[in-house]
Amino acid sequence: MAYVSGFLLAVPEDKKQEYLDMAKAAWEIFKDHGCLAMQENWGENVPDGKVTSFPMAVQKKEGEVVVFSWMEWPDKDTADKGFEAMMQDPRMEKIQVMPFDGMRMMWGGFEPLIRMEA
């Protein structure tokens, strides 16, 4: 069964191109370790909340944008092995500098419940 790794983070507005470049470089590594697809989404309509919100979750600061992304895997086992292998992949050393505060990034693994497409 398919498996999804999801991510939520805040990226400085002026680091959009750096983030895009990092994502493209990382994709080459991810797909070599079993990832089927990756999608990066730059926030455009991400309102502040009163109790909860994406901006609150990532402690978004002035001048930052919320990024919501995910990776699709064939299954959880492939994702687990893929992440482990990526951490050992020497190509990861070239993208160690992240254009965002990794301490405010959140992630998790998800089993899809339903997928509908037109």
C-alpha positions in Angstrom: 0.0 0.0 0.0 1.2 3.5 -0.7 2.8 5.7 2.0 3.2 9.5 2.3 5.8 11.5 4.2 4.4 15.0 4.9 6.3 18.2 5.8 5.3 21.6 7.0 7.8 24.4 7.4 8.4 28.2 7.1 10.8 29.5 4.5 12.0 33.2 4.3 10.3 34.8 1.3 13.7 35.9 -0.1 15.0 32.3 0.0 12.4 30.8 -2.4 14.9 30.1 -5.2 17.3 28.6 -2.7 14.6 26.4 -1.4 13.6 25.3 -4.9 17.2 24.5 -5.8 17.6 22.5 -2.6 14.3 20.6 -3.3 15.4 19.8 -6.9 18.8 18.5 -5.7 17.2 16.4 -2.9 14.7 14.9 -5.4 17.5 13.3 -7.3 18.6 11.5 -4.1 15.1 10.7 -2.9 14.1 9.0 -6.2 17.3 7.0 -6.2 16.2 5.6 -2.8 12.7 4.6 -3.8 10.6 7.8 -3.6 7.9 7.8 -6.4 6.9 11.5 -6.3 7.5 14.7 -4.4 5.5 17.9 -4.3 6.5 21.2 -2.8 3.8 23.8 -2.3 4.6 27.5 -1.6 1.9 29.1 0.6 -0.3 31.8 -1.0 -3.5 31.7 1.0 -2.5 30.5 4.5 -4.4 32.5 7.0 -3.5 33.0 10.7 -5.7 31.3 13.1 -7.1 32.1 16.5 -6.5 28.6 18.1 -4.5 26.7 15.4 -3.2 27.3 11.9 -0.3 26.4 9.6 1.5 29.7 10.5 1.1 29.0 14.2 2.3 25.4 13.8 5.6 26.5 12.2 5.9 29.6 14.3 6.0 31.7 11.1 7.8 34.9 11.4 7.5 38.2 9.5 8.9 37.7 6.0 8.3 33.9 5.9 6.0 31.7 3.9 4.5 28.4 4.9 5.6 25.5 2.7 3.5 22.3 2.7 5.1 19.3 0.9 4.9 15.6 0.6 6.7 12.6 -0.8 5.0 9.5 -2.1 6.5 6.0 -1.5 5.4 2.5 -2.6 5.0 1.5 1.1 6.2 2.3 4.6 9.1 -0.1 4.4 10.5 1.5 1.3 10.1 5.0 3.0 11.9 3.8 6.2 14.7 2.2 4.2 14.9 5.2 1.8 15.3 7.7 4.6 17.9 5.6 6.3 19.8 5.2 3.0 19.5 9.0 2.3 21.2 9.9 5.5 24.2 7.7 4.5 24.2 9.0 0.9 27.3 11.3 0.3 25.3 13.5 -2.0 23.3 14.7 1.0 26.4 16.5 2.3 26.1 18.9 -0.7 22.7 20.1 0.6 23.4 20.3 4.3 22.7 24.0 4.4 18.9 24.4 4.6 17.3 27.8 3.6 14.9 27.5 6.6 14.9 26.8 10.3 14.8 23.0 10.6 13.8 23.2 14.3 10.4 24.6 13.2 9.8 22.0 10.5 7.4 19.2 11.3 7.0 15.9 9.5 5.3 12.6 9.7 4.5 9.4 7.9 0.9 8.7 6.7 -1.0 5.8 5.4 -3.4 7.2 2.7 -7.0 6.6 3.5 -8.5 7.5 0.1 -7.4 9.2 -3.1 -9.8 10.6 -5.6 -8.8 12.2 -8.9 -10.8 13.7 -11.8 
